[in-house]
Amino acid sequence: MTSPALESPDMPGKVVARTPRTTLATLRRDPREQWPEHARKLYAHLVDLYGEDDPLPPLAATWIAHQRSANTQKSYARGFKIFEEFAREHRVHPMAVKFVLADTFRLYLQNTPTWVRIKGGRRGEMVRAGKPYSDASQANALSAASSFFAYLDKVSDDGVKNPFDAVQRPVLDPDYSPTPGYTEDEWTTLLVTARDHHRAAAYRKRAYALLLVLYTCCLRIDSLLNARVENLGYDKGHRVLHLEKMKGGGQKKKPIPPVAWDALQDYLDGRTEGWLFCTSSGGQLDEPAVWRLLQSLAKRAGLPLRGPHGTKGDAITHALAKKDARPDKVQRWADHKDSRTTQRYNRRKELLDDSPGYALAADVAGALEHGET
């Protein structure tokens, strides 16, 4: 990969090669200060492995920063780490991977056990003893690697052939979800458990308010955790939450129902600034903490274990099951551009109770009985 030369700002007249590393070094202000969280983390991870003089860390980090949504940044960074580890195990620099090794990566994902923590071992001690990567994880890792090479092709002066262009991806069923859904009664049980029986009494108000807002506003967990108290407002008789970091980079104004608003105000207790849902020290609450919360509440409530990402599917399913439900309104509430996306979240379509065959069979049975008489 070749790049044009540039003049050193510290030594006028001196020309230096324009590589990712020298570009960072010669800028008067370090662009890493502007990188999002997952770009900085990936950069630090790769620098530990390849050093600061290798072009991979800054290129991979700027590629992550190039992605529009924080969710894509996180997902691609995770998938790229899997690809980088594979390339390193084969003693090939990730940027030098060709088609044969790229296609081998596909087979590697299908067959290689995943990392799991050793029970009773030292903290952080891991071993490859888990199930092989799921189809979704395989698709993510392959997409991440392919996206990285596509980015290299854009920023390179002489072009970079993407070795993943001809690599087959797993065929994913967009209507399938491995996440178990909760019924409305189970959601009530979960909310009561959060409000009255959460093991850490000091955090009951936070847990109750978080679940109510997440469910009744049909939000993604990353959107809610990025909200601040300053984003709360009032508009035309509605209490609202102004969301600035939606999936795809959009903005949205979400009305907060009274029961969720009351729980939120009880939790905030007069606080007017900072992260909407924060830690005891005022820091931003993160997704792993919410995962642990929901796992703990589910165990205490005797419900199937799950994380926060199934909440939106539950909300959509329950909303569509209401009498006189308007699918177009549910679609807008769910922030979906396509009605097919909303239906993919709708788990009720998978319920055996809703099979049209029952009503059809009842009519046929009635007609047959009438015919016999």
C-alpha positions as CSV (number, residue, x, y, z in Angstrom):
1,M,0.0,0.0,0.0
2,T,1.5,3.3,-1.1
3,S,0.6,6.8,0.1
4,P,1.7,10.3,-0.8
5,A,4.5,12.0,1.2
6,L,4.0,15.0,3.5
7,E,6.1,17.7,5.0
8,S,7.1,17.4,8.6
9,P,5.4,20.1,10.7
10,D,8.4,20.2,13.0
11,M,11.1,20.3,10.3
12,P,9.9,22.4,7.3
13,G,11.3,21.1,4.1
14,K,11.8,17.6,5.3
15,V,9.6,15.1,3.6
16,V,8.4,11.9,5.4
17,A,6.6,8.9,4.1
18,R,2.8,9.0,4.7
19,T,2.1,5.8,6.6
20,P,-0.7,5.4,9.2
21,R,1.9,5.5,12.0
22,T,3.8,8.6,10.8
23,T,0.6,10.4,10.0
24,L,-0.5,10.0,13.7
25,A,2.9,11.1,14.9
26,T,3.1,14.2,12.8
27,L,-0.3,15.6,13.4
28,R,-0.4,18.5,15.8
29,R,-3.3,17.0,17.6
30,D,-3.7,13.3,18.2
31,P,-6.8,12.0,16.4
32,R,-7.1,9.2,18.8
33,E,-8.6,11.6,21.2
34,Q,-11.7,11.6,19.0
35,W,-12.0,7.9,18.5
36,P,-15.0,6.1,20.0
37,E,-14.6,3.7,22.8
38,H,-14.4,0.5,20.7
39,A,-11.8,2.0,18.3
40,R,-9.6,3.0,21.2
41,K,-9.9,-0.5,22.8
42,L,-9.1,-2.3,19.6
43,Y,-6.1,0.0,19.0
44,A,-4.7,-0.7,22.5
45,H,-5.2,-4.5,22.0
46,L,-3.4,-4.5,18.7
47,V,-0.6,-2.3,19.8
48,D,0.1,-4.8,22.6
49,L,0.5,-7.5,20.0
50,Y,2.1,-5.7,17.0
51,G,3.7,-2.5,18.5
52,E,3.1,1.1,17.6
53,D,5.1,1.0,14.4
54,D,2.9,-1.6,12.7
55,P,0.2,-0.1,10.4
56,L,-2.5,-2.5,11.6
57,P,-3.5,-0.9,15.0
58,P,-4.2,2.6,13.5
59,L,-5.9,1.3,10.4
60,A,-8.1,-1.1,12.3
61,A,-9.0,1.6,14.8
62,T,-9.9,4.1,12.1
63,W,-12.0,1.5,10.4
64,I,-13.9,0.9,13.6
65,A,-14.3,4.7,14.1
66,H,-15.6,4.8,10.5
67,Q,-18.7,2.8,11.4
68,R,-21.8,4.8,12.0
69,S,-23.3,3.1,15.1
70,A,-21.8,2.1,18.4
71,N,-23.4,-1.3,18.1
72,T,-21.7,-1.9,14.7
73,Q,-18.4,-0.7,16.2
74,K,-18.7,-3.1,19.1
75,S,-19.8,-6.0,16.9
76,Y,-17.1,-5.5,14.3
77,A,-14.3,-5.0,16.9
78,R,-15.3,-8.3,18.5
79,G,-15.4,-10.2,15.1
80,F,-12.1,-8.7,14.0
81,K,-10.4,-9.9,17.2
82,I,-11.4,-13.5,16.3
83,F,-10.0,-13.0,12.8
84,E,-6.8,-11.5,14.0
85,E,-6.2,-14.3,16.5
86,F,-6.8,-16.9,13.7
87,A,-4.3,-15.1,11.4
88,R,-1.7,-14.9,14.1
89,E,-2.0,-18.6,14.9
90,H,-1.2,-19.2,11.3
91,R,1.7,-16.8,11.5
92,V,0.3,-14.5,8.8
93,H,-0.1,-10.8,9.3
94,P,-3.9,-10.0,9.2
95,M,-3.3,-7.5,6.3
96,A,-1.5,-10.1,4.3
97,V,-4.3,-12.8,4.4
98,K,-5.2,-14.1,0.9
99,F,-8.3,-16.1,-0.3
100,V,-7.1,-19.6,0.7
101,L,-6.5,-18.6,4.3
102,A,-9.7,-16.4,4.3
103,D,-11.7,-19.4,3.2
104,T,-10.0,-21.5,5.9
105,F,-11.1,-19.0,8.4
106,R,-14.7,-19.9,7.5
107,L,-14.0,-23.6,8.3
108,Y,-12.1,-22.6,11.5
109,L,-15.2,-20.7,12.7
110,Q,-17.4,-23.8,12.1
111,N,-15.3,-26.3,13.9
112,T,-13.1,-24.5,16.6
113,P,-14.3,-24.6,20.2
114,T,-14.9,-21.2,21.7
115,W,-13.1,-19.7,24.8
116,V,-14.8,-20.3,28.1
117,R,-13.8,-19.5,31.7
118,I,-12.3,-22.3,33.8
119,K,-14.5,-23.0,36.8
120,G,-12.5,-22.7,39.9
121,G,-9.6,-21.4,38.0
122,R,-7.8,-18.1,38.4
123,R,-9.7,-15.0,37.5
124,G,-9.8,-14.5,33.7
125,E,-8.3,-17.9,33.0
126,M,-9.8,-19.2,29.8
127,V,-9.8,-22.5,27.8
128,R,-11.1,-23.5,24.4
129,A,-13.8,-25.9,25.5
130,G,-17.0,-24.2,24.5
131,K,-19.3,-25.0,21.6
132,P,-18.1,-23.8,18.1
133,Y,-19.2,-20.4,17.0
134,S,-22.9,-20.0,16.2
135,D,-24.0,-19.2,12.7
136,A,-24.6,-15.6,13.8
137,S,-21.1,-15.3,15.3
138,Q,-19.6,-16.8,12.2
139,A,-21.4,-14.3,10.0
140,N,-20.3,-11.5,12.2
141,A,-16.6,-12.4,12.1
142,L,-16.6,-12.9,8.4
143,S,-18.5,-9.7,7.8
144,A,-16.0,-7.8,10.1
145,A,-13.0,-9.2,8.3
146,S,-14.5,-8.4,4.9
147,S,-15.5,-4.9,5.9
148,F,-11.9,-4.3,7.1
149,F,-10.4,-5.2,3.8
150,A,-13.1,-3.1,1.9
151,Y,-12.0,-0.2,4.1
152,L,-8.3,-0.8,3.2
153,D,-9.3,-0.7,-0.5
154,K,-10.9,2.7,0.0
155,V,-7.9,4.3,1.9
156,S,-5.2,2.7,-0.2
157,D,-3.7,4.5,-3.2
158,D,-3.1,1.3,-5.2
159,G,-6.1,-0.8,-4.0
160,V,-6.4,-3.9,-1.9
161,K,-8.2,-7.0,-3.1
162,N,-10.7,-8.2,-0.5
163,P,-9.9,-11.9,0.1
164,F,-13.3,-12.4,1.6
165,D,-15.3,-11.4,-1.5
166,A,-15.6,-15.1,-2.6
167,V,-16.0,-16.6,0.9
168,Q,-19.4,-18.1,1.6
169,R,-21.3,-16.8,4.6
170,P,-23.7,-18.8,6.8
171,V,-27.3,-18.6,5.7
172,L,-29.2,-17.0,8.6
173,D,-33.0,-17.2,9.1
174,P,-34.0,-13.6,9.8
175,D,-37.2,-14.8,11.6
176,Y,-35.4,-17.1,14.0
177,S,-34.4,-15.9,17.5
178,P,-32.8,-18.1,20.1
179,T,-33.8,-15.7,22.8
180,P,-36.8,-17.0,24.9
181,G,-39.7,-14.6,25.0
182,Y,-41.6,-13.6,28.2
183,T,-45.3,-13.4,28.4
184,E,-47.0,-10.3,29.8
185,D,-47.6,-12.1,33.1
186,E,-43.9,-13.1,33.2
187,W,-43.0,-9.5,32.6
188,T,-45.1,-8.4,35.5
189,T,-43.4,-11.0,37.7
190,L,-40.0,-9.7,36.6
191,L,-40.9,-6.1,37.3
192,V,-42.3,-6.9,40.8
193,T,-39.1,-8.9,41.5
194,A,-37.0,-5.9,40.5
195,R,-39.1,-3.4,42.6
196,D,-39.5,-5.5,45.8
197,H,-37.1,-8.4,45.9
198,H,-33.9,-7.5,44.1
199,R,-31.1,-8.8,46.2
200,A,-29.3,-5.4,46.4
201,A,-32.0,-3.3,48.0
202,A,-30.1,-0.1,47.3
203,Y,-30.5,-0.7,43.6
204,R,-34.1,-1.7,43.4
205,K,-35.3,1.7,42.3
206,R,-32.8,1.7,39.5
207,A,-33.5,-1.8,38.3
208,Y,-37.3,-1.2,38.4
209,A,-37.1,2.1,36.5
210,L,-34.6,0.7,33.9
211,L,-36.8,-2.3,33.1
212,L,-40.0,-0.2,32.8
213,V,-38.4,2.4,30.5
214,L,-36.7,-0.3,28.4
215,Y,-40.0,-2.2,28.0
216,T,-42.6,0.5,27.7
217,C,-40.5,2.7,25.3
218,C,-39.4,-0.3,23.2
219,L,-35.8,0.6,23.3
220,R,-32.5,-1.0,22.5
221,I,-30.3,-1.3,25.6
222,D,-27.4,0.6,24.1
223,S,-29.7,3.5,23.3
224,L,-31.0,3.7,26.8
225,L,-27.6,3.4,28.4
226,N,-26.3,6.3,26.3
227,A,-29.1,8.6,27.4
228,R,-28.5,11.4,30.0
229,V,-30.8,13.0,32.5
230,E,-30.5,16.2,30.4
231,N,-32.3,14.3,27.5
232,L,-35.6,14.2,29.5
233,G,-38.2,16.7,28.5
234,Y,-41.8,17.7,28.1
235,D,-43.6,18.1,24.7
236,K,-47.2,18.7,24.0
237,G,-48.5,17.0,27.2
238,H,-46.0,14.1,27.0
239,R,-43.0,13.3,29.1
240,V,-40.3,12.4,26.6
241,L,-36.8,11.1,26.3
242,H,-34.7,12.6,23.5
243,L,-32.4,9.9,22.1
244,E,-29.4,11.0,20.1
245,K,-27.6,7.7,19.6
246,M,-30.0,5.4,17.9
247,K,-29.0,2.5,15.7
248,G,-27.8,3.9,12.4
249,G,-27.0,7.3,13.9
250,G,-30.6,8.7,13.9
251,Q,-32.4,10.7,16.6
252,K,-35.8,10.0,18.2
253,K,-38.2,11.5,20.7
254,K,-39.8,8.7,22.8
255,P,-42.8,9.3,25.0
256,I,-42.5,7.9,28.5
257,P,-45.7,6.4,29.9
258,P,-46.8,7.6,33.4
259,V,-45.9,4.4,35.3
260,A,-42.4,4.4,33.8
261,W,-42.0,8.2,34.4
262,D,-43.0,7.9,38.1
263,A,-40.5,5.0,38.6
264,L,-37.8,7.0,36.8
265,Q,-38.4,10.1,39.0
266,D,-38.4,8.0,42.1
267,Y,-35.0,6.6,41.1
268,L,-33.5,9.9,40.1
269,D,-34.6,11.5,43.4
270,G,-34.1,15.1,42.1
271,R,-30.9,14.4,40.1
272,T,-30.8,16.7,37.0
273,E,-27.6,15.8,35.2
274,G,-25.4,12.9,34.3
275,W,-26.1,9.5,32.8
276,L,-29.7,8.6,33.1
277,F,-28.8,5.2,34.5
278,C,-25.5,5.3,36.3
279,T,-23.3,3.4,38.7
280,S,-23.0,4.3,42.4
281,S,-20.0,6.6,41.5
282,G,-21.9,8.4,38.7
283,G,-20.3,6.5,35.9
284,Q,-22.1,5.2,32.9
285,L,-23.9,1.9,33.5
286,D,-22.7,-0.7,30.9
287,E,-24.4,-3.6,29.2
288,P,-22.6,-6.4,31.1
289,A,-24.0,-4.9,34.3
290,V,-27.5,-5.0,32.9
291,W,-27.0,-8.6,31.7
292,R,-26.0,-9.6,35.3
293,L,-29.0,-7.7,36.6
294,L,-31.5,-9.6,34.4
295,Q,-29.8,-12.9,35.0
296,S,-30.1,-12.4,38.8
297,L,-33.7,-11.2,38.6
298,A,-34.8,-14.1,36.4
299,K,-33.2,-16.6,38.8
300,R,-35.0,-15.0,41.8
301,A,-38.3,-14.9,39.9
302,G,-38.0,-18.4,38.6
303,L,-38.0,-17.3,34.9
304,P,-35.9,-18.4,31.9
305,L,-32.5,-16.7,31.9
306,R,-32.0,-14.0,29.4
307,G,-30.3,-10.7,28.7
308,P,-31.7,-7.3,27.8
309,H,-31.8,-7.7,24.0
310,G,-35.0,-9.8,24.0
311,T,-36.9,-7.0,25.7
312,K,-37.7,-5.2,22.5
313,G,-39.1,-8.4,21.0
314,D,-41.3,-8.9,24.0
315,A,-42.6,-5.3,23.8
316,I,-43.4,-5.6,20.1
317,T,-45.1,-9.0,20.5
318,H,-47.3,-7.8,23.4
319,A,-48.2,-4.6,21.6
320,L,-49.2,-6.4,18.4
321,A,-51.4,-8.8,20.5
322,K,-53.5,-6.0,21.9
323,K,-57.0,-5.6,20.7
324,D,-57.2,-3.2,17.7
325,A,-53.4,-3.0,17.5
326,R,-52.2,-0.9,14.6
327,P,-49.1,-2.6,13.0
328,D,-48.0,0.8,11.5
329,K,-48.0,2.5,14.9
330,V,-46.1,-0.4,16.5
331,Q,-43.6,-0.2,13.6
332,R,-43.0,3.6,14.3
333,W,-42.8,3.0,18.1
334,A,-40.2,0.3,17.5
335,D,-38.2,2.7,15.3
336,H,-38.3,0.3,12.3
337,K,-38.1,1.6,8.7
338,D,-39.5,-1.7,7.3
339,S,-42.6,-3.5,8.6
340,R,-40.9,-6.8,7.9
341,T,-38.3,-6.0,10.6
342,T,-41.2,-5.4,13.1
343,Q,-42.7,-8.8,12.2
344,R,-39.3,-10.5,12.7
345,Y,-39.4,-9.2,16.3
346,N,-43.0,-10.5,16.7
347,R,-42.7,-13.8,18.5
348,R,-46.5,-14.3,18.5
349,K,-46.4,-15.5,14.9
350,E,-44.5,-18.5,16.2
351,L,-47.1,-19.5,18.8
352,L,-48.9,-22.7,18.1
353,D,-52.1,-21.2,19.7
354,D,-52.3,-18.7,16.8
355,S,-52.3,-21.3,14.0
356,P,-55.2,-20.4,11.6
357,G,-55.6,-24.2,11.2
358,Y,-57.6,-24.4,14.4
359,A,-60.3,-22.0,13.2
360,L,-60.3,-23.6,9.8
361,A,-60.7,-27.1,11.3
362,A,-63.5,-25.9,13.6
363,D,-65.5,-24.7,10.6
364,V,-64.8,-28.0,8.7
365,A,-65.8,-30.0,11.8
366,G,-69.0,-28.1,12.1
367,A,-69.8,-28.5,8.4
368,L,-69.1,-32.3,8.6
369,E,-71.3,-32.7,11.7
370,H,-74.1,-30.8,10.0
371,G,-73.6,-33.0,6.9
372,E,-74.0,-36.1,8.9
373,T,-77.4,-35.1,10.3
